[in-house]
Amino acid sequence: MSPVAPEPAPPLGALHDDGSIDPAHAAALTDELAIALYEHMVLARAVDERVVDLQREGLVASHASAVGEEAAIVGATAAMHDDDWIFPSSREHAAALWRGMPLAGYAHHVFGTSLDAGKGRNAPDPTFWKAARVVSTSPLMGTQIAHAVGVAWAAKIRKSDVAALVFFGEGATSSGEFHTALNFAGVTRAPVIALCRNNGWATSMPASKQTASGSFALKAVAYGLRGVRVDGGDVVAVLSVVRDARARAAAGLGGTLIEAIIAGPDRVDPGGRETARGPALPARDPVARTRKHLEARGLWDAEREHRLVTEVKADVDRAIAEAQSAPPPARDTMFDDVYAELPWHLKEQRASV
């Protein structure tokens, strides 16, 4: 007889359907922060949709869309301290933008221009921004988890109040790096927050084809970590959960594995159109949910929405136009940042380029 997986805990939430907020979370969300979270989610959605179009037009080599995942990404990043490290996967451009990456800087990264911080060598995703500790990672699945645990462990050894937040999708839980890194995190009590975006849109469905466990958060038990499930479309809940995980890490209580339940991108459609899986679920759209909360607080209205959307579109258009007009990196830059001192044979090659 096959073992029966334990029933997973329901995901934690903070926002109600009418836009109100659970009183337990209200005090931690100031008006200024609530507005900032929403504005960055709108920006992330606009950038994402534009780059998807560019990829479909053949102007961008590849792009991993994060439509429908803005609350998990922005909320988690906002919960971390400025000195903390962020390890993205292929969908967290919003994390870099929240940390201060210029929109034009992201556009140059997408197109791999001469002004790209990575000198055109990286895949369009994931992005990075060294100045804000958003780390350059591989698009290969799960590799960044071990790196994040290593940085967190180093911070603990140095007795620094620094933690690491690492993002990954449910597919990465089938990688060797996921298991070895989180086991090591548990043993060392490294201050790491591992956020798994579970894209199963129905919270009552079995975890997925990636695992026979009742949920991904349950895996934390085996590693000696704390496991939490959260509504990944609820930016306030994500913010609260990650803040709590960050506080526990700072107190020496070890890391946390967070499973963020997210409506799949093909289910999110504010217009209510039919999608690949049937009728769209507008209530699950994290952008719409956050806007409804702002309206309930008297912080938002149609005029302000129109102004924001207009400004964001203009900013995105301007950044894309700048990147499209920029030249590619000079060929001899392929030799930069490879060795501390360039070997003689590469010096000869560089001279001939």
C-alpha positions as a LaTeX table, in Angstrom:
\begin{tabular}{lrrr}
\hline
Residue & $x$ (\AA) & $y$ (\AA) & $z$ (\AA) \\
\hline
Met1 & 0.00 & 0.00 & 0.00 \\
Ser2 & 1.30 & 3.45 & $-0.90$ \\
Pro3 & 2.00 & 5.80 & 2.00 \\
Val4 & $-0.51$ & 8.57 & 2.54 \\
Ala5 & 1.02 & 12.05 & 2.52 \\
Pro6 & 0.09 & 14.27 & 5.49 \\
Glu7 & $-2.59$ & 16.84 & 4.80 \\
Pro8 & $-0.82$ & 20.16 & 4.05 \\
Ala9 & $-1.56$ & 23.19 & 6.18 \\
Pro10 & $-3.69$ & 25.84 & 4.44 \\
Pro11 & $-1.68$ & 28.76 & 3.08 \\
Leu12 & $-1.54$ & 31.84 & 5.28 \\
Gly13 & $-3.34$ & 34.94 & 4.03 \\
Ala14 & $-3.87$ & 38.54 & 5.11 \\
Leu15 & $-6.05$ & 40.22 & 2.47 \\
His16 & $-9.80$ & 39.52 & 2.42 \\
Asp17 & $-11.97$ & 39.43 & $-0.69$ \\
Asp18 & $-13.49$ & 42.82 & 0.12 \\
Gly19 & $-10.05$ & 44.46 & 0.27 \\
Ser20 & $-9.86$ & 44.57 & 4.05 \\
Ile21 & $-6.85$ & 43.22 & 5.91 \\
Asp22 & $-6.46$ & 40.83 & 8.81 \\
Pro23 & $-5.92$ & 43.03 & 11.88 \\
Ala24 & $-2.85$ & 40.99 & 12.82 \\
His25 & $-1.07$ & 42.36 & 9.73 \\
Ala26 & $-2.48$ & 45.87 & 9.60 \\
Ala27 & 0.01 & 47.60 & 11.89 \\
Ala28 & 3.01 & 46.42 & 9.89 \\
Leu29 & 1.74 & 47.87 & 6.62 \\
Thr30 & 2.01 & 51.66 & 6.53 \\
Asp31 & 0.26 & 53.69 & 3.85 \\
Glu32 & 3.59 & 54.50 & 2.20 \\
Leu33 & 4.66 & 50.87 & 2.07 \\
Ala34 & 1.29 & 49.70 & 0.77 \\
Ile35 & 1.46 & 52.19 & $-2.10$ \\
Ala36 & 5.09 & 51.36 & $-2.88$ \\
Leu37 & 4.34 & 47.64 & $-3.04$ \\
Tyr38 & 1.47 & 48.23 & $-5.44$ \\
Glu39 & 3.39 & 50.62 & $-7.68$ \\
His40 & 6.27 & 48.16 & $-8.02$ \\
Met41 & 3.87 & 45.32 & $-8.80$ \\
Val42 & 2.30 & 47.41 & $-11.56$ \\
Leu43 & 5.75 & 48.22 & $-12.90$ \\
Ala44 & 6.80 & 44.58 & $-12.79$ \\
Arg45 & 3.66 & 43.52 & $-14.68$ \\
Ala46 & 4.16 & 46.20 & $-17.35$ \\
Val47 & 7.81 & 45.29 & $-17.88$ \\
Asp48 & 7.00 & 41.60 & $-18.00$ \\
Glu49 & 4.24 & 41.94 & $-20.56$ \\
Arg50 & 6.43 & 44.16 & $-22.76$ \\
Val51 & 9.37 & 41.77 & $-22.71$ \\
Val52 & 7.07 & 38.84 & $-23.48$ \\
Asp53 & 5.97 & 40.72 & $-26.60$ \\
Leu54 & 9.60 & 41.41 & $-27.55$ \\
Gln55 & 10.46 & 37.76 & $-27.13$ \\
Arg56 & 7.55 & 36.69 & $-29.32$ \\
Glu57 & 8.70 & 39.16 & $-31.95$ \\
Gly58 & 12.13 & 37.54 & $-31.93$ \\
Leu59 & 13.86 & 40.63 & $-30.54$ \\
Val60 & 14.75 & 39.00 & $-27.21$ \\
Ala61 & 16.26 & 35.53 & $-27.07$ \\
Ser62 & 14.24 & 34.26 & $-24.12$ \\
His63 & 12.14 & 35.44 & $-21.21$ \\
Ala64 & 10.59 & 33.67 & $-18.22$ \\
Ser65 & 7.35 & 35.49 & $-17.44$ \\
Ala66 & 6.40 & 36.26 & $-13.84$ \\
Val67 & 2.87 & 37.47 & $-14.56$ \\
Gly68 & 0.78 & 36.45 & $-11.57$ \\
Glu69 & 3.80 & 36.11 & $-9.31$ \\
Glu70 & 4.40 & 39.78 & $-8.51$ \\
Ala71 & 3.12 & 39.60 & $-4.94$ \\
Ala72 & 5.47 & 36.77 & $-3.98$ \\
Ile73 & 8.50 & 38.46 & $-5.52$ \\
Val74 & 7.92 & 42.06 & $-4.45$ \\
Gly75 & 6.53 & 41.17 & $-1.03$ \\
Ala76 & 9.42 & 38.87 & $-0.18$ \\
Thr77 & 12.10 & 41.30 & $-1.38$ \\
Ala78 & 10.53 & 44.19 & 0.51 \\
Ala79 & 10.70 & 42.17 & 3.73 \\
Met80 & 14.48 & 41.83 & 3.62 \\
His81 & 17.05 & 44.31 & 4.91 \\
Asp82 & 19.18 & 46.40 & 2.56 \\
Asp83 & 22.34 & 44.45 & 3.42 \\
Asp84 & 20.73 & 41.08 & 2.76 \\
Trp85 & 21.50 & 39.10 & $-0.36$ \\
Ile86 & 18.92 & 38.21 & $-3.02$ \\
Phe87 & 19.44 & 35.13 & $-5.19$ \\
Pro88 & 16.90 & 35.15 & $-8.03$ \\
Ser89 & 15.84 & 32.42 & $-10.39$ \\
Ser90 & 14.69 & 33.28 & $-13.90$ \\
Arg91 & 11.56 & 35.27 & $-12.97$ \\
Glu92 & 12.59 & 37.85 & $-10.36$ \\
His93 & 13.32 & 41.01 & $-12.33$ \\
Ala94 & 10.92 & 42.74 & $-9.92$ \\
Ala95 & 13.33 & 42.00 & $-7.05$ \\
Ala96 & 16.12 & 43.92 & $-8.76$ \\
Leu97 & 13.80 & 46.80 & $-9.61$ \\
Trp98 & 12.62 & 47.01 & $-5.99$ \\
Arg99 & 16.26 & 47.10 & $-4.87$ \\
Gly100 & 16.94 & 50.09 & $-7.11$ \\
Met101 & 18.07 & 48.68 & $-10.43$ \\
Pro102 & 17.31 & 51.37 & $-13.04$ \\
Leu103 & 14.67 & 50.36 & $-15.54$ \\
Ala104 & 17.10 & 51.17 & $-18.34$ \\
Gly105 & 19.66 & 48.91 & $-16.66$ \\
Tyr106 & 17.23 & 46.02 & $-16.85$ \\
Ala107 & 16.43 & 46.80 & $-20.48$ \\
His108 & 20.14 & 46.81 & $-21.40$ \\
His109 & 20.48 & 43.45 & $-19.63$ \\
Val110 & 17.57 & 41.99 & $-21.60$ \\
Phe111 & 19.09 & 43.06 & $-24.93$ \\
Gly112 & 22.71 & 42.38 & $-23.89$ \\
Thr113 & 23.96 & 45.78 & $-25.02$ \\
Ser114 & 27.30 & 47.49 & $-24.44$ \\
Leu115 & 25.76 & 49.15 & $-21.37$ \\
Asp116 & 24.67 & 45.85 & $-19.84$ \\
Ala117 & 26.35 & 45.23 & $-16.47$ \\
Gly118 & 27.00 & 41.65 & $-17.62$ \\
Lys119 & 28.51 & 42.81 & $-20.93$ \\
Gly120 & 25.99 & 40.81 & $-22.90$ \\
Arg121 & 27.21 & 37.44 & $-21.64$ \\
Asn122 & 24.24 & 36.47 & $-19.50$ \\
Ala123 & 20.95 & 35.01 & $-20.62$ \\
Pro124 & 18.18 & 37.66 & $-20.56$ \\
Asp125 & 16.95 & 35.95 & $-17.39$ \\
Pro126 & 17.79 & 35.95 & $-14.55$ \\
Thr127 & 18.77 & 39.53 & $-13.97$ \\
Phe128 & 21.18 & 40.86 & $-11.35$ \\
Trp129 & 22.26 & 44.14 & $-9.80$ \\
Lys130 & 25.56 & 43.97 & $-7.93$ \\
Ala131 & 25.18 & 47.36 & $-6.24$ \\
Ala132 & 22.08 & 46.13 & $-4.38$ \\
Arg133 & 23.27 & 42.58 & $-3.65$ \\
Val134 & 21.02 & 40.96 & $-6.23$ \\
Val135 & 23.30 & 38.14 & $-7.31$ \\
Ser136 & 24.06 & 36.94 & $-10.81$ \\
Thr137 & 22.85 & 33.35 & $-11.03$ \\
Ser138 & 22.63 & 30.64 & $-13.66$ \\
Pro139 & 19.38 & 29.98 & $-15.52$ \\
Leu140 & 19.95 & 26.30 & $-14.74$ \\
Met141 & 17.40 & 25.06 & $-12.25$ \\
Gly142 & 18.26 & 25.17 & $-8.54$ \\
Thr143 & 21.95 & 26.06 & $-8.68$ \\
Gln144 & 21.43 & 29.33 & $-6.78$ \\
Ile145 & 20.07 & 27.58 & $-3.68$ \\
Ala146 & 23.48 & 26.25 & $-2.65$ \\
His147 & 25.07 & 29.64 & $-3.28$ \\
Ala148 & 22.50 & 31.38 & $-1.09$ \\
Val149 & 23.07 & 28.94 & 1.77 \\
Gly150 & 26.81 & 29.45 & 1.45 \\
Val151 & 26.51 & 33.23 & 1.69 \\
Ala152 & 24.13 & 32.92 & 4.65 \\
Trp153 & 26.51 & 30.54 & 6.43 \\
Ala154 & 29.43 & 32.92 & 5.82 \\
Ala155 & 27.40 & 35.76 & 7.37 \\
Lys156 & 26.74 & 33.62 & 10.42 \\
Ile157 & 30.42 & 32.77 & 10.80 \\
Arg158 & 31.24 & 36.49 & 10.62 \\
Lys159 & 28.49 & 37.22 & 13.14 \\
Ser160 & 26.96 & 39.70 & 10.68 \\
Asp161 & 23.27 & 40.54 & 10.78 \\
Val162 & 22.89 & 39.49 & 7.15 \\
Ala163 & 20.55 & 36.92 & 5.63 \\
Ala164 & 19.99 & 35.48 & 2.16 \\
Leu165 & 16.70 & 35.16 & 0.29 \\
Val166 & 16.65 & 32.66 & $-2.55$ \\
Phe167 & 13.82 & 32.25 & $-5.06$ \\
Phe168 & 13.06 & 29.11 & $-7.05$ \\
Gly169 & 10.14 & 27.35 & $-8.66$ \\
Glu170 & 8.68 & 24.00 & $-7.70$ \\
Gly171 & 10.72 & 22.30 & $-10.43$ \\
Ala172 & 13.93 & 23.14 & $-8.56$ \\
Thr173 & 12.80 & 20.93 & $-5.67$ \\
Ser174 & 13.70 & 17.96 & $-7.87$ \\
Ser175 & 17.29 & 19.16 & $-8.23$ \\
Gly176 & 20.16 & 17.85 & $-6.16$ \\
Glu177 & 21.07 & 21.38 & $-5.12$ \\
Phe178 & 17.73 & 21.83 & $-3.37$ \\
His179 & 18.27 & 18.81 & $-1.13$ \\
Thr180 & 21.97 & 19.22 & $-0.39$ \\
Ala181 & 21.72 & 22.98 & 0.18 \\
Leu182 & 18.72 & 22.90 & 2.51 \\
Asn183 & 20.12 & 19.94 & 4.43 \\
Phe184 & 23.33 & 21.94 & 4.91 \\
Ala185 & 21.29 & 24.99 & 5.91 \\
Gly186 & 19.58 & 22.96 & 8.60 \\
Val187 & 22.83 & 21.55 & 9.95 \\
Thr188 & 24.56 & 24.95 & 10.07 \\
Arg189 & 21.44 & 26.93 & 11.03 \\
Ala190 & 22.35 & 29.35 & 8.27 \\
Pro191 & 20.14 & 32.48 & 8.08 \\
Val192 & 18.54 & 31.66 & 4.75 \\
Ile193 & 14.98 & 32.14 & 3.53 \\
Ala194 & 14.17 & 29.75 & 0.69 \\
Leu195 & 11.03 & 30.77 & $-1.19$ \\
Cys196 & 9.51 & 28.16 & $-3.47$ \\
Arg197 & 6.91 & 29.46 & $-5.91$ \\
Asn198 & 4.37 & 26.63 & $-6.28$ \\
Asn199 & 2.46 & 27.46 & $-9.44$ \\
Gly200 & $-0.37$ & 25.01 & $-8.79$ \\
Trp201 & $-3.39$ & 27.35 & $-9.03$ \\
Ala202 & $-5.71$ & 25.25 & $-6.82$ \\
Thr203 & $-4.51$ & 25.24 & $-3.24$ \\
Ser204 & $-6.31$ & 21.97 & $-2.55$ \\
Met205 & $-4.54$ & 20.04 & $-5.32$ \\
Pro206 & $-1.77$ & 17.51 & $-4.53$ \\
Ala207 & 1.62 & 19.22 & $-4.37$ \\
Ser208 & 2.50 & 18.40 & $-8.00$ \\
Lys209 & 4.32 & 15.90 & $-10.14$ \\
Gln210 & 7.53 & 17.09 & $-8.49$ \\
Thr211 & 6.86 & 15.36 & $-5.16$ \\
Ala212 & 4.72 & 12.79 & $-3.37$ \\
Ser213 & 4.71 & 14.97 & $-0.24$ \\
Gly214 & 1.51 & 16.74 & 0.67 \\
Ser215 & 3.30 & 20.07 & 0.14 \\
Phe216 & 6.75 & 21.46 & $-0.45$ \\
Ala217 & 6.79 & 23.19 & 2.92 \\
Leu218 & 6.58 & 19.77 & 4.60 \\
Lys219 & 10.07 & 19.00 & 3.32 \\
Ala220 & 11.46 & 21.52 & 5.80 \\
Val221 & 10.91 & 19.00 & 8.61 \\
Ala222 & 13.50 & 16.59 & 7.22 \\
Tyr223 & 16.08 & 19.36 & 6.86 \\
Gly224 & 15.59 & 20.84 & 10.30 \\
Leu225 & 14.11 & 24.05 & 8.91 \\
Arg226 & 10.84 & 25.82 & 9.59 \\
Gly227 & 8.24 & 25.24 & 6.89 \\
Val228 & 5.49 & 27.73 & 6.00 \\
Arg229 & 2.80 & 27.86 & 3.32 \\
Val230 & 1.54 & 31.27 & 2.23 \\
Asp231 & $-0.89$ & 32.65 & $-0.32$ \\
Gly232 & 1.59 & 33.81 & $-2.95$ \\
Gly233 & $-0.95$ & 36.16 & $-4.50$ \\
Asp234 & $-1.31$ & 38.07 & $-1.23$ \\
Val235 & 1.52 & 40.61 & $-1.02$ \\
Val236 & 0.79 & 41.44 & 2.63 \\
Ala237 & 0.88 & 37.79 & 3.71 \\
Val238 & 4.14 & 37.20 & 1.85 \\
Leu239 & 5.66 & 40.32 & 3.40 \\
Ser240 & 4.67 & 39.17 & 6.89 \\
Val241 & 5.88 & 35.60 & 6.47 \\
Val242 & 9.27 & 36.62 & 5.09 \\
Arg243 & 9.69 & 39.31 & 7.75 \\
Asp244 & 9.07 & 36.68 & 10.39 \\
Ala245 & 11.53 & 34.29 & 8.74 \\
Arg246 & 14.13 & 37.07 & 8.59 \\
Ala247 & 13.65 & 37.81 & 12.30 \\
Arg248 & 14.00 & 34.13 & 13.21 \\
Ala249 & 17.19 & 33.88 & 11.16 \\
Ala250 & 18.65 & 36.96 & 12.86 \\
Ala251 & 17.85 & 35.43 & 16.25 \\
Gly252 & 19.90 & 32.35 & 15.40 \\
Leu253 & 16.88 & 30.09 & 14.97 \\
Gly254 & 17.88 & 28.94 & 11.50 \\
Gly255 & 16.36 & 29.05 & 8.06 \\
Thr256 & 12.84 & 28.83 & 6.69 \\
Leu257 & 11.42 & 27.08 & 3.65 \\
Ile258 & 8.41 & 29.04 & 2.37 \\
Glu259 & 5.97 & 27.57 & $-0.13$ \\
Ala260 & 4.14 & 30.38 & $-1.91$ \\
Ile261 & 0.96 & 29.09 & $-3.56$ \\
Ile262 & 0.48 & 31.07 & $-6.77$ \\
Ala263 & $-2.19$ & 31.16 & $-9.46$ \\
Gly264 & $-0.47$ & 30.04 & $-12.65$ \\
Pro265 & 0.29 & 32.84 & $-15.14$ \\
Asp266 & $-2.23$ & 31.44 & $-17.61$ \\
Arg267 & $-4.98$ & 31.85 & $-15.00$ \\
Val268 & $-4.35$ & 35.53 & $-14.33$ \\
Asp269 & $-6.34$ & 37.82 & $-16.58$ \\
Pro270 & $-7.88$ & 41.00 & $-15.14$ \\
Gly271 & $-10.12$ & 41.17 & $-18.20$ \\
Gly272 & $-11.81$ & 37.89 & $-17.29$ \\
Arg273 & $-11.10$ & 36.23 & $-20.64$ \\
Glu274 & $-11.00$ & 32.49 & $-21.12$ \\
Thr275 & $-7.56$ & 30.92 & $-20.64$ \\
Ala276 & $-5.95$ & 27.57 & $-21.31$ \\
Arg277 & $-7.34$ & 26.13 & $-18.08$ \\
Gly278 & $-10.81$ & 27.61 & $-18.30$ \\
Pro279 & $-12.30$ & 30.85 & $-16.96$ \\
Ala280 & $-9.77$ & 33.27 & $-15.54$ \\
Leu281 & $-9.67$ & 33.99 & $-11.83$ \\
Pro282 & $-9.46$ & 37.80 & $-11.49$ \\
Ala283 & $-9.65$ & 37.55 & $-7.69$ \\
Arg284 & $-6.36$ & 35.68 & $-7.75$ \\
Asp285 & $-4.59$ & 38.43 & $-9.67$ \\
Pro286 & $-2.15$ & 39.86 & $-7.10$ \\
Val287 & $-2.15$ & 43.30 & $-8.71$ \\
Ala288 & $-5.94$ & 43.57 & $-8.61$ \\
Arg289 & $-6.06$ & 42.29 & $-5.03$ \\
Thr290 & $-3.54$ & 44.86 & $-3.85$ \\
Arg291 & $-5.34$ & 47.68 & $-5.66$ \\
Lys292 & $-8.60$ & 46.67 & $-4.00$ \\
His293 & $-6.91$ & 46.89 & $-0.62$ \\
Leu294 & $-5.58$ & 50.38 & $-1.37$ \\
Glu295 & $-9.06$ & 51.47 & $-2.43$ \\
Ala296 & $-10.51$ & 50.06 & 0.79 \\
Arg297 & $-7.99$ & 52.15 & 2.73 \\
Gly298 & $-8.89$ & 55.27 & 0.76 \\
Leu299 & $-5.41$ & 55.45 & $-0.74$ \\
Trp300 & $-6.30$ & 54.86 & $-4.39$ \\
Asp301 & $-8.82$ & 55.88 & $-7.01$ \\
Ala302 & $-9.34$ & 55.76 & $-10.77$ \\
Glu303 & $-7.49$ & 59.02 & $-11.40$ \\
Arg304 & $-4.40$ & 57.87 & $-9.54$ \\
Glu305 & $-4.54$ & 54.52 & $-11.31$ \\
His306 & $-4.67$ & 56.19 & $-14.72$ \\
Arg307 & $-1.73$ & 58.41 & $-13.83$ \\
Leu308 & 0.37 & 55.47 & $-12.60$ \\
Val309 & $-0.35$ & 53.30 & $-15.64$ \\
Thr310 & 0.44 & 56.17 & $-18.01$ \\
Glu311 & 3.72 & 56.98 & $-16.26$ \\
Val312 & 4.80 & 53.34 & $-16.06$ \\
Lys313 & 4.10 & 52.75 & $-19.74$ \\
Ala314 & 6.12 & 55.84 & $-20.68$ \\
Asp315 & 9.00 & 54.76 & $-18.45$ \\
Val316 & 9.05 & 51.24 & $-19.92$ \\
Asp317 & 8.85 & 52.53 & $-23.49$ \\
Arg318 & 11.71 & 54.94 & $-22.84$ \\
Ala319 & 13.93 & 52.27 & $-21.29$ \\
Ile320 & 13.27 & 49.78 & $-24.09$ \\
Ala321 & 13.94 & 52.41 & $-26.76$ \\
Glu322 & 17.23 & 53.34 & $-25.10$ \\
Ala323 & 18.38 & 49.72 & $-25.00$ \\
Gln324 & 17.32 & 49.01 & $-28.57$ \\
Ser325 & 19.36 & 51.94 & $-29.83$ \\
Ala326 & 22.51 & 50.96 & $-27.90$ \\
Pro327 & 25.30 & 49.08 & $-29.71$ \\
Pro328 & 26.33 & 45.54 & $-28.73$ \\
Pro329 & 29.38 & 45.02 & $-26.50$ \\
Ala330 & 32.76 & 45.37 & $-28.17$ \\
Arg331 & 34.14 & 41.96 & $-29.11$ \\
Asp332 & 37.26 & 42.32 & $-27.00$ \\
Thr333 & 35.15 & 42.53 & $-23.83$ \\
Met334 & 34.77 & 38.75 & $-24.00$ \\
Phe335 & 38.22 & 38.60 & $-22.39$ \\
Asp336 & 37.32 & 40.85 & $-19.45$ \\
Asp337 & 36.65 & 39.52 & $-15.95$ \\
Val338 & 37.73 & 35.98 & $-16.78$ \\
Tyr339 & 41.15 & 35.88 & $-15.15$ \\
Ala340 & 42.78 & 38.13 & $-12.56$ \\
Glu341 & 45.69 & 38.29 & $-14.99$ \\
Leu342 & 45.06 & 37.42 & $-18.64$ \\
Pro343 & 47.23 & 34.48 & $-19.85$ \\
Trp344 & 49.63 & 35.15 & $-22.69$ \\
His345 & 47.67 & 33.19 & $-25.30$ \\
Leu346 & 44.48 & 35.13 & $-24.57$ \\
Lys347 & 46.42 & 38.39 & $-24.74$ \\
Glu348 & 47.45 & 37.39 & $-28.24$ \\
Gln349 & 43.88 & 36.52 & $-29.17$ \\
Arg350 & 42.63 & 39.80 & $-27.77$ \\
Ala351 & 45.15 & 41.75 & $-29.79$ \\
Ser352 & 43.87 & 40.08 & $-32.95$ \\
Val353 & 40.18 & 40.82 & $-32.35$ \\
\hline
\end{tabular}
